[in-house]
């Protein structure tokens, strides 16, 4: 896959992720800083590394399933390989400026 196509797909995935909201906060998971890495390989598999705001999030399973389903259905993506990590642990410094504004931190 050429670099332009890869960038287009990864940008499209970023937009999809901006439409998925944390069930406990009125901010999308992308702007919350929960997405650590997005990479699409030559086989059109989207590899996403993400975290949660807390390891014991009661909605974790539903949130992960939504990410896998929506990213896997993105144009140019054959499948979604989703990895959940807590290293480094999430904290407020990972919020985008938009999220900080939405949550009243700016």
ABEGO torsion letter per residue (X at the ends): XBAAAAAAAAAAAAAAAAABBBAABABBAAAAGABABBBBBAAGBBBBBBBBABAABAAAAAAAAAAAAAAAABBGBABBBBBBBAOBBBBAAABBAAAAAAAGAX
